[in-house]
Amino acid sequence: VIVPTMTAVLEKTGHGKLDSRMLNTAVSNIKAQNGDKYLEKSEEQYPLPLHTEADLVNVIKFTLLYNNYLDSVTNVTTEQISARYTSLYETKYCAKHILIENEEDAATIQAKINTGDKTFEDLELEANALSIQQQEENPTQQQQNQPQTLNANDIMLEGVQIKQFSDLSCQAAANYVAPFATALENAEADSITVTPVKTEFGYHIIKVSEIEKAELTPELSKEIRQALNTESTNTPGFSANATKKLLDQVTIDITDEKAKKEFDDYRSKVEEQALTYIEPETIENTDPQE
């Protein structure tokens, strides 16, 4: 009852356009992946009885139409894309860090680096050797790490207890807590902090090997838009609120009493879930720390 009715609602409200090739491709892929069991496997993905291929086609058609509708109402703006690009894509810092819990111990390691007694690379080689030793001693916890993805935890290095010595790969500063992010933003390529950076996790000695810059290409813009769309549609109550807006535009007359009750129950659940949705404009002034 729900799938054909909601498909009709989407079509009546102007959201029923669908590339038939996309639908045919989706069905063909499911059949190719699952063989003769494609209906049974599809029932695991879509919690609906699928007795025939036509049932599957109808469900996929509705799913594609509905997802297109949700994408159309997320209202992702060029300003949002630009802000996300600036925050997470424009600049990435290729960094490694030594994390030490104790400030005095962190100062000890930092001093060895600053005086040239030990280079960061010397310490990295020692940490890497200890990491390999850890993996050999604990084969059930062995990690398939290459040297560039060093991740040594709880090791003694130069007489100091190290919480972590790891390669953080290349990431935006916004992915880290504030003091760490600030240190990255103030760093130059091929540089090491001259004093440990304090965060809620401990004290960090950070080496930035490279700083990568990326242009906002059409491909990257599309990727960011899709990510923002997904975030919006995953917001609690978003889908239900969008569905309620669809249903409010049409009059639905179902004559069969059993079918009518089923759809009315569905509509009641949608309206209840829609109440949990908070419109973005109502939270614009919220303190980000709250």
C-alpha positions as a Python dict, from the first residue, in 0.01 Angstrom:
ca = {
    (1, 'V'): (0, 0, 0),
    (2, 'I'): (266, 250, 107),
    (3, 'V'): (509, 212, -185),
    (4, 'P'): (262, 263, -473),
    (5, 'T'): (74, 534, -284),
    (6, 'M'): (388, 733, -203),
    (7, 'T'): (514, 685, -559),
    (8, 'A'): (187, 838, -681),
    (9, 'V'): (229, 1125, -431),
    (10, 'L'): (580, 1195, -560),
    (11, 'E'): (457, 1195, -919),
    (12, 'K'): (155, 1416, -841),
    (13, 'T'): (368, 1673, -659),
    (14, 'G'): (615, 1698, -947),
    (15, 'H'): (889, 1477, -806),
    (16, 'G'): (823, 1173, -1024),
    (17, 'K'): (1086, 1221, -1293),
    (18, 'L'): (1327, 932, -1319),
    (19, 'D'): (1580, 822, -1576),
    (20, 'S'): (1458, 476, -1680),
    (21, 'R'): (1816, 371, -1750),
    (22, 'M'): (1903, 432, -1385),
    (23, 'L'): (1612, 213, -1276),
    (24, 'N'): (1699, -65, -1520),
    (25, 'T'): (2064, -54, -1417),
    (26, 'A'): (1975, -78, -1047),
    (27, 'V'): (1754, -383, -1106),
    (28, 'S'): (2011, -548, -1333),
    (29, 'N'): (2286, -498, -1075),
    (30, 'I'): (2079, -661, -801),
    (31, 'K'): (2003, -961, -1020),
    (32, 'A'): (2365, -994, -1130),
    (33, 'Q'): (2495, -979, -772),
    (34, 'N'): (2243, -1221, -622),
    (35, 'G'): (2148, -1458, -905),
    (36, 'D'): (1830, -1661, -854),
    (37, 'K'): (1807, -1542, -492),
    (38, 'Y'): (1775, -1175, -589),
    (39, 'L'): (1421, -1139, -451),
    (40, 'E'): (1507, -1301, -117),
    (41, 'K'): (1824, -1091, -87),
    (42, 'S'): (1633, -775, -176),
    (43, 'E'): (1382, -845, 101),
    (44, 'E'): (1674, -825, 344),
    (45, 'Q'): (1757, -477, 217),
    (46, 'Y'): (1399, -355, 179),
    (47, 'P'): (1178, -483, 466),
    (48, 'L'): (887, -551, 229),
    (49, 'P'): (744, -867, 71),
    (50, 'L'): (881, -897, -282),
    (51, 'H'): (704, -1179, -463),
    (52, 'T'): (786, -1082, -822),
    (53, 'E'): (1037, -879, -1019),
    (54, 'A'): (764, -618, -1067),
    (55, 'D'): (748, -577, -688),
    (56, 'L'): (1123, -515, -679),
    (57, 'V'): (1103, -266, -967),
    (58, 'N'): (830, -70, -787),
    (59, 'V'): (1030, -57, -463),
    (60, 'I'): (1349, 55, -638),
    (61, 'K'): (1157, 313, -840),
    (62, 'F'): (1008, 459, -523),
    (63, 'T'): (1347, 456, -347),
    (64, 'L'): (1517, 642, -633),
    (65, 'L'): (1235, 897, -662),
    (66, 'Y'): (1225, 951, -288),
    (67, 'N'): (1603, 995, -260),
    (68, 'N'): (1596, 1245, -548),
    (69, 'Y'): (1321, 1433, -365),
    (70, 'L'): (1521, 1442, -41),
    (71, 'D'): (1825, 1571, -230),
    (72, 'S'): (1611, 1846, -383),
    (73, 'V'): (1487, 1972, -45),
    (74, 'T'): (1819, 1979, 139),
    (75, 'N'): (1883, 2319, -22),
    (76, 'V'): (2261, 2296, -12),
    (77, 'T'): (2396, 2641, -105),
    (78, 'T'): (2716, 2746, -276),
    (79, 'E'): (2808, 2925, 47),
    (80, 'Q'): (2781, 2597, 241),
    (81, 'I'): (2994, 2418, -19),
    (82, 'S'): (3254, 2694, -4),
    (83, 'A'): (3263, 2688, 377),
    (84, 'R'): (3304, 2310, 385),
    (85, 'Y'): (3578, 2329, 122),
    (86, 'T'): (3767, 2593, 322),
    (87, 'S'): (3729, 2396, 644),
    (88, 'L'): (3808, 2042, 530),
    (89, 'Y'): (3952, 2036, 178),
    (90, 'E'): (4145, 2350, 86),
    (91, 'T'): (4444, 2285, 313),
    (92, 'K'): (4560, 1952, 455),
    (93, 'Y'): (4854, 1901, 687),
    (94, 'C'): (5063, 1585, 657),
    (95, 'A'): (5168, 1535, 1017),
    (96, 'K'): (5311, 1295, 1271),
    (97, 'H'): (5300, 1341, 1645),
    (98, 'I'): (5447, 1216, 1970),
    (99, 'L'): (5185, 1220, 2246),
    (100, 'I'): (5310, 1224, 2604),
    (101, 'E'): (5090, 1240, 2911),
    (102, 'N'): (5335, 1417, 3143),
    (103, 'E'): (5445, 1777, 3073),
    (104, 'E'): (5794, 1724, 3215),
    (105, 'D'): (5849, 1412, 3005),
    (106, 'A'): (5724, 1594, 2696),
    (107, 'A'): (5972, 1875, 2765),
    (108, 'T'): (6252, 1616, 2793),
    (109, 'I'): (6182, 1472, 2448),
    (110, 'Q'): (6128, 1819, 2301),
    (111, 'A'): (6465, 1932, 2437),
    (112, 'K'): (6643, 1636, 2273),
    (113, 'I'): (6494, 1746, 1939),
    (114, 'N'): (6561, 2117, 1987),
    (115, 'T'): (6928, 2061, 2081),
    (116, 'G'): (6986, 1814, 1798),
    (117, 'D'): (7066, 1535, 2040),
    (118, 'K'): (6792, 1335, 1863),
    (119, 'T'): (6614, 1407, 1539),
    (120, 'F'): (6245, 1340, 1495),
    (121, 'E'): (6345, 1074, 1241),
    (122, 'D'): (6571, 904, 1498),
    (123, 'L'): (6282, 884, 1742),
    (124, 'E'): (6051, 762, 1468),
    (125, 'L'): (6285, 475, 1379),
    (126, 'E'): (6306, 374, 1746),
    (127, 'A'): (5928, 394, 1783),
    (128, 'N'): (5876, 198, 1463),
    (129, 'A'): (6107, -80, 1589),
    (130, 'L'): (5914, -95, 1917),
    (131, 'S'): (5587, -99, 1724),
    (132, 'I'): (5702, -399, 1519),
    (133, 'Q'): (5816, -570, 1839),
    (134, 'Q'): (5471, -510, 1992),
    (135, 'Q'): (5303, -666, 1689),
    (136, 'E'): (5529, -971, 1700),
    (137, 'E'): (5462, -1020, 2071),
    (138, 'N'): (5086, -978, 2025),
    (139, 'P'): (5005, -1149, 1693),
    (140, 'T'): (4628, -1149, 1762),
    (141, 'Q'): (4640, -767, 1774),
    (142, 'Q'): (4882, -731, 1486),
    (143, 'Q'): (4813, -435, 1262),
    (144, 'Q'): (4906, -441, 897),
    (145, 'N'): (5083, -103, 919),
    (146, 'Q'): (5349, 21, 681),
    (147, 'P'): (5627, 247, 819),
    (148, 'Q'): (5443, 559, 692),
    (149, 'T'): (5139, 465, 900),
    (150, 'L'): (5337, 420, 1219),
    (151, 'N'): (5112, 378, 1521),
    (152, 'A'): (5303, 283, 1836),
    (153, 'N'): (5107, 295, 2160),
    (154, 'D'): (5232, 292, 2520),
    (155, 'I'): (5605, 253, 2458),
    (156, 'M'): (5919, 361, 2644),
    (157, 'L'): (6128, 592, 2428),
    (158, 'E'): (6449, 754, 2553),
    (159, 'G'): (6342, 666, 2906),
    (160, 'V'): (6007, 842, 2865),
    (161, 'Q'): (5661, 683, 2858),
    (162, 'I'): (5504, 764, 2522),
    (163, 'K'): (5125, 735, 2492),
    (164, 'Q'): (5135, 739, 2113),
    (165, 'F'): (5376, 796, 1827),
    (166, 'S'): (5181, 794, 1505),
    (167, 'D'): (5145, 908, 1148),
    (168, 'L'): (4826, 1113, 1124),
    (169, 'S'): (4833, 1117, 742),
    (170, 'C'): (4716, 1433, 561),
    (171, 'Q'): (4410, 1596, 717),
    (172, 'A'): (4247, 1934, 761),
    (173, 'A'): (4318, 2122, 1083),
    (174, 'A'): (3944, 2123, 1156),
    (175, 'N'): (3961, 1748, 1221),
    (176, 'Y'): (4159, 1807, 1540),
    (177, 'V'): (4090, 1966, 1877),
    (178, 'A'): (4149, 2342, 1890),
    (179, 'P'): (4506, 2369, 2028),
    (180, 'F'): (4632, 2099, 1792),
    (181, 'A'): (4451, 2263, 1498),
    (182, 'T'): (4603, 2602, 1580),
    (183, 'A'): (4951, 2451, 1591),
    (184, 'L'): (4899, 2301, 1245),
    (185, 'E'): (4767, 2626, 1101),
    (186, 'N'): (5073, 2811, 1233),
    (187, 'A'): (5317, 2549, 1104),
    (188, 'E'): (5527, 2553, 790),
    (189, 'A'): (5610, 2253, 576),
    (190, 'D'): (5898, 2041, 710),
    (191, 'S'): (5876, 2190, 1059),
    (192, 'I'): (5853, 2065, 1417),
    (193, 'T'): (5692, 2236, 1714),
    (194, 'V'): (5951, 2396, 1944),
    (195, 'T'): (5736, 2349, 2255),
    (196, 'P'): (5486, 2068, 2323),
    (197, 'V'): (5124, 2148, 2241),
    (198, 'K'): (4886, 2083, 2528),
    (199, 'T'): (4543, 1933, 2456),
    (200, 'E'): (4289, 1737, 2655),
    (201, 'F'): (4480, 1421, 2555),
    (202, 'G'): (4822, 1526, 2679),
    (203, 'Y'): (5125, 1698, 2527),
    (204, 'H'): (5203, 1672, 2155),
    (205, 'I'): (5529, 1715, 1969),
    (206, 'I'): (5416, 1765, 1610),
    (207, 'K'): (5607, 1735, 1285),
    (208, 'V'): (5443, 1872, 969),
    (209, 'S'): (5616, 1725, 664),
    (210, 'E'): (5395, 1872, 391),
    (211, 'I'): (5105, 2113, 347),
    (212, 'E'): (4875, 2015, 62),
    (213, 'K'): (4649, 2261, -121),
    (214, 'A'): (4345, 2158, -326),
    (215, 'E'): (4139, 2363, -570),
    (216, 'L'): (3760, 2362, -557),
    (217, 'T'): (3707, 2174, -882),
    (218, 'P'): (3362, 2082, -1017),
    (219, 'E'): (3428, 1722, -912),
    (220, 'L'): (3519, 1823, -556),
    (221, 'S'): (3221, 2058, -540),
    (222, 'K'): (2993, 1769, -636),
    (223, 'E'): (3153, 1546, -371),
    (224, 'I'): (3102, 1811, -103),
    (225, 'R'): (2741, 1870, -210),
    (226, 'Q'): (2667, 1497, -183),
    (227, 'A'): (2825, 1486, 165),
    (228, 'L'): (2617, 1784, 280),
    (229, 'N'): (2304, 1626, 132),
    (230, 'T'): (2371, 1305, 322),
    (231, 'E'): (2427, 1494, 647),
    (232, 'S'): (2098, 1678, 603),
    (233, 'T'): (1897, 1367, 523),
    (234, 'N'): (2048, 1190, 827),
    (235, 'T'): (1935, 1468, 1062),
    (236, 'P'): (1675, 1328, 1307),
    (237, 'G'): (1326, 1382, 1172),
    (238, 'F'): (1443, 1531, 841),
    (239, 'S'): (1303, 1256, 618),
    (240, 'A'): (978, 1240, 812),
    (241, 'N'): (938, 1617, 791),
    (242, 'A'): (1003, 1611, 416),
    (243, 'T'): (750, 1328, 373),
    (244, 'K'): (489, 1517, 576),
    (245, 'K'): (532, 1819, 349),
    (246, 'L'): (465, 1594, 50),
    (247, 'L'): (154, 1443, 205),
    (248, 'D'): (20, 1785, 304),
    (249, 'Q'): (9, 1882, -65),
    (250, 'V'): (-230, 1609, -177),
    (251, 'T'): (-559, 1444, -90),
    (252, 'I'): (-533, 1068, -65),
    (253, 'D'): (-851, 867, -103),
    (254, 'I'): (-813, 495, -29),
    (255, 'T'): (-1140, 301, -45),
    (256, 'D'): (-1022, -36, 85),
    (257, 'E'): (-1059, -18, 464),
    (258, 'K'): (-763, -241, 545),
    (259, 'A'): (-537, -51, 306),
    (260, 'K'): (-664, 282, 438),
    (261, 'K'): (-584, 184, 798),
    (262, 'E'): (-237, 70, 698),
    (263, 'F'): (-164, 399, 525),
    (264, 'D'): (-320, 607, 803),
    (265, 'D'): (-96, 430, 1056),
    (266, 'Y'): (205, 503, 837),
    (267, 'R'): (103, 869, 807),
    (268, 'S'): (60, 900, 1184),
    (269, 'K'): (412, 765, 1241),
    (270, 'V'): (550, 1010, 984),
    (271, 'E'): (380, 1305, 1155),
    (272, 'E'): (506, 1192, 1496),
    (273, 'Q'): (864, 1156, 1373),
    (274, 'A'): (845, 1492, 1191),
    (275, 'L'): (799, 1663, 1528),
    (276, 'T'): (1159, 1573, 1617),
    (277, 'Y'): (1298, 1776, 1328),
    (278, 'I'): (1450, 2115, 1412),
    (279, 'E'): (1458, 2362, 1124),
    (280, 'P'): (1816, 2490, 1069),
    (281, 'E'): (1719, 2855, 1116),
    (282, 'T'): (1602, 2782, 1473),
    (283, 'I'): (1953, 2681, 1583),
    (284, 'E'): (2166, 2940, 1403),
    (285, 'N'): (2253, 3127, 1723),
    (286, 'T'): (2330, 2818, 1931),
    (287, 'D'): (2664, 2834, 2111),
    (288, 'P'): (2883, 2573, 1931),
    (289, 'Q'): (3034, 2477, 2267),
    (290, 'E'): (2697, 2370, 2409),
}
